[in-house]
């Protein structure tokens, strides 16, 4: 097992026994659980909050399948770990087609349940690290396809991209090269990026499209350290 890193899991079920059983086991594995009793409220939660894992009870099969399909259409949840709780093994094909990563079949076996949660936990940790956006205010040098290099100020950074502020008129789809030096590191990194959104008020989001392997490893390690610090601060506030 990796070091315990808190991950957020949305449990969608209206069955009290299922909720109690799942919560008992998940809390042992540093999974912070939020419960929705119906798929409609769960869909709302997914729109406004970030979860690394989603567990969906197939007691009502049709809305459960619809929720999984809807979730997979959300860009921010394409890599989230999904566990389906099935009424019988005949539901396995449709659950996997809808996007389930793992399945549990009633009656829930403690051994199988714990094994499944332990197998899914590292994937949820990886998803949390991947989606973690670290606030970061620093100078970024941008080289467009044509024209001179100019500067911008970063807002936050993740493994997959960066948000920044700039007066330059960058267009969605435009490719640029970013030059930046992460705090605590000596060497400047050069990263190929593509503009993926622009709010026309100076804030721009960029997706990394070409990151040299050494730079990627440095970025992942640096973000992992920042995530660890963030979780320690979060835990201290709860004491």
C-alpha positions as CSV (number, residue, x, y, z in Angstrom):
1,X,0.0,0.0,0.0
2,X,1.2,3.5,-0.7
3,X,1.5,6.1,2.0
4,X,-2.0,7.1,3.1
5,X,-3.1,10.1,1.0
6,X,-6.7,11.2,1.4
7,X,-8.9,10.8,-1.6
8,X,-12.5,11.8,-2.1
9,X,-15.1,9.2,-3.1
10,X,-18.8,9.8,-3.9
11,X,-20.9,6.9,-2.9
12,X,-24.3,6.8,-4.7
13,X,-26.7,4.5,-2.8
14,X,-30.0,4.6,-1.0
15,X,-29.4,1.4,0.9
16,X,-28.4,2.0,4.5
17,X,-26.7,-1.3,5.0
18,X,-24.6,-0.9,1.9
19,X,-23.7,2.7,2.9
20,X,-22.6,1.6,6.4
21,X,-20.5,-1.3,5.1
22,X,-18.8,0.7,2.4
23,X,-18.1,3.6,4.7
24,X,-16.5,1.4,7.4
25,X,-14.0,-0.1,4.9
26,X,-13.3,3.1,3.0
27,X,-12.5,5.1,6.0
28,X,-9.9,2.6,7.0
29,X,-8.1,3.3,3.7
30,X,-8.1,7.1,4.0
31,X,-11.0,7.5,1.6
32,X,-13.2,10.5,2.5
33,X,-16.7,9.5,1.6
34,X,-19.6,11.7,0.6
35,X,-23.0,9.9,0.2
36,X,-25.8,10.7,-2.2
37,X,-29.0,8.7,-2.0
38,X,-30.1,9.2,-5.6
39,X,-28.5,9.7,-9.0
40,X,-30.0,13.2,-9.6
41,X,-28.3,14.7,-6.6
42,X,-25.1,12.7,-7.4
43,X,-25.0,14.3,-10.9
44,X,-25.2,17.7,-9.3
45,X,-22.3,16.9,-6.9
46,X,-20.2,15.7,-9.8
47,X,-20.8,19.0,-11.6
48,X,-19.6,21.1,-8.6
49,X,-17.1,19.0,-6.7
50,X,-14.0,16.9,-7.6
51,X,-13.9,13.2,-6.6
52,X,-11.2,10.7,-7.4
53,X,-13.6,7.8,-7.1
54,X,-17.3,7.2,-7.6
55,X,-19.2,4.1,-6.3
56,X,-22.6,3.6,-7.8
57,X,-25.2,1.2,-6.5
58,X,-27.1,-0.6,-9.3
59,X,-30.2,-1.2,-7.1
60,X,-32.0,1.1,-9.7
61,X,-30.1,-0.1,-12.8
62,X,-31.3,2.3,-15.4
63,X,-30.5,5.6,-13.6
64,X,-27.2,4.1,-12.4
65,X,-26.1,3.4,-15.9
66,X,-27.2,6.8,-17.1
67,X,-25.1,8.4,-14.3
68,X,-22.0,6.5,-15.3
69,X,-22.4,7.5,-19.0
70,X,-23.0,11.1,-18.0
71,X,-19.9,11.1,-15.8
72,X,-17.7,9.8,-18.6
73,X,-18.8,12.8,-20.7
74,X,-17.3,15.2,-18.1
75,X,-13.7,16.0,-19.0
76,X,-12.6,16.3,-15.4
77,X,-13.9,12.7,-14.6
78,X,-12.5,10.8,-17.6
79,X,-9.8,9.2,-15.4
80,X,-11.8,8.8,-12.1
81,X,-12.1,5.3,-10.7
82,X,-15.6,3.9,-10.8
83,X,-16.9,1.0,-8.8
84,X,-20.3,-0.5,-9.6
85,X,-22.3,-2.4,-7.0
86,X,-24.3,-4.9,-9.0
87,X,-27.4,-7.0,-8.1
88,X,-26.1,-10.0,-10.1
89,X,-23.2,-11.0,-12.4
90,X,-25.4,-10.6,-15.5
91,X,-25.0,-6.8,-15.1
92,X,-21.2,-6.9,-15.5
93,X,-21.1,-6.3,-19.3
94,X,-23.3,-3.2,-19.2
95,X,-21.5,-1.8,-16.1
96,X,-18.1,-2.1,-17.8
97,X,-19.4,-0.7,-21.1
98,X,-20.8,2.3,-19.2
99,X,-17.3,3.0,-17.7
100,X,-17.0,1.0,-14.5
101,X,-13.4,0.2,-13.5
102,X,-14.3,-2.4,-10.9
103,X,-17.5,-4.2,-9.9
104,X,-18.8,-5.7,-6.7
105,X,-21.7,-8.2,-6.8
106,X,-24.3,-8.6,-4.0
107,X,-24.1,-10.1,-1.5
108,X,-21.0,-8.1,-0.6
109,X,-18.2,-10.3,0.6
110,X,-15.9,-8.6,3.1
111,X,-12.8,-10.2,1.5
112,X,-13.7,-9.2,-2.0
113,X,-14.8,-5.8,-1.0
114,X,-11.5,-5.1,0.8
115,X,-9.5,-6.5,-2.1
116,X,-11.3,-4.3,-4.6
117,X,-10.9,-1.2,-2.5
118,X,-7.2,-1.8,-2.0
119,X,-6.8,-2.4,-5.7
120,X,-8.7,0.8,-6.6
121,X,-7.0,3.0,-3.9
122,X,-3.6,3.6,-5.7
123,X,-5.5,4.5,-8.9
124,X,-7.5,7.1,-6.9
125,X,-4.3,8.5,-5.4
126,X,-2.8,8.8,-8.9
127,X,-6.0,10.6,-10.1
128,X,-5.7,13.0,-7.2
129,X,-2.1,13.8,-8.0
130,X,-2.9,14.2,-11.7
131,X,-5.7,16.6,-11.1
132,X,-4.1,18.5,-8.2
133,X,-3.8,22.2,-9.1
134,X,-1.1,23.9,-7.1
135,X,-1.4,27.7,-6.7
136,X,1.7,29.2,-8.2
137,X,2.5,32.9,-8.9
138,X,5.6,33.3,-11.0
139,X,6.9,34.7,-14.2
140,X,6.4,32.6,-17.3
141,X,8.1,33.2,-20.6
142,X,6.0,32.4,-23.7
143,X,7.3,31.9,-27.2
144,X,4.4,31.9,-29.8
145,X,4.7,30.2,-33.2
146,X,5.5,33.6,-34.7
147,X,6.5,36.8,-33.0
148,X,8.8,37.6,-30.1
149,X,8.8,36.0,-26.6
150,X,6.7,37.7,-24.0
151,X,5.9,37.2,-20.3
152,X,2.8,36.1,-18.3
153,X,2.1,35.4,-14.7
154,X,1.1,31.9,-13.6
155,X,-2.1,31.3,-11.5
156,X,-1.8,27.6,-10.9
157,X,-0.2,24.5,-12.3
158,X,-1.0,20.7,-12.6
159,X,0.6,17.7,-14.2
160,X,-1.4,18.4,-17.4
161,X,-1.4,22.2,-17.7
162,X,-1.2,25.7,-16.4
163,X,-3.5,28.7,-15.9
164,X,-2.0,32.2,-16.3
165,X,-2.7,35.8,-16.8
166,X,-1.4,37.8,-19.7
167,X,-2.3,40.9,-21.8
168,X,-1.3,39.1,-24.9
169,X,-4.2,37.9,-27.2
170,X,-3.7,34.2,-27.2
171,X,-6.3,32.2,-29.2
172,X,-7.8,28.8,-28.3
173,X,-5.9,26.1,-30.2
174,X,-2.7,28.2,-30.5
175,X,0.6,26.3,-29.8
176,X,3.3,28.0,-27.8
177,X,6.5,27.1,-25.9
178,X,6.6,27.9,-22.2
179,X,9.9,28.6,-20.3
180,X,9.7,28.4,-16.5
181,X,11.7,27.5,-13.4
182,X,9.8,25.8,-10.6
183,X,10.5,27.0,-7.1
184,X,13.4,25.2,-5.6
185,X,14.8,23.9,-8.9
186,X,17.7,25.5,-10.7
187,X,17.2,24.7,-14.3
188,X,14.6,26.3,-16.5
189,X,12.1,23.9,-18.2
190,X,10.8,24.3,-21.8
191,X,7.3,22.9,-22.3
192,X,5.2,22.8,-25.4
193,X,1.6,23.8,-24.7
194,X,-1.7,24.5,-26.4
195,X,-4.3,27.2,-25.4
196,X,-7.4,25.3,-24.3
197,X,-9.5,28.2,-22.9
198,X,-9.5,32.0,-22.8
199,X,-11.9,34.0,-20.7
200,X,-11.2,37.2,-22.7
201,X,-10.3,39.0,-19.4
202,X,-6.7,38.1,-19.3
203,X,-6.9,34.5,-17.9
204,X,-5.7,31.7,-20.1
205,X,-5.6,27.9,-19.6
206,X,-3.0,25.8,-21.4
207,X,-2.7,22.1,-21.8
208,X,0.8,20.6,-21.8
209,X,1.4,18.8,-25.1
210,X,5.1,18.2,-25.2
211,X,7.0,17.8,-21.9
212,X,10.6,16.3,-21.9
213,X,10.8,13.3,-19.7
214,X,13.2,14.8,-17.1
215,X,11.0,17.9,-16.8
216,X,7.9,15.7,-16.4
217,X,9.5,13.8,-13.6
218,X,10.6,17.0,-11.9
219,X,7.1,18.4,-12.2
220,X,5.4,15.3,-10.9
221,X,7.8,15.1,-7.9
222,X,7.4,18.8,-7.1
223,X,3.6,18.6,-7.3
224,X,3.6,15.5,-5.1
225,X,5.5,17.4,-2.4
226,X,3.1,20.3,-2.7
227,X,0.1,18.0,-2.4
228,X,1.6,16.3,0.6
229,X,2.1,19.7,2.3
230,X,-1.5,20.7,1.3
231,X,-2.9,17.5,2.9
232,X,-1.0,18.0,6.1
233,X,-2.3,21.6,6.4
234,X,-5.8,20.3,5.7
235,X,-5.5,17.6,8.4
236,X,-4.2,20.1,10.9
237,X,-7.2,22.4,10.3
238,X,-9.5,19.5,11.2
239,X,-7.8,18.8,14.6
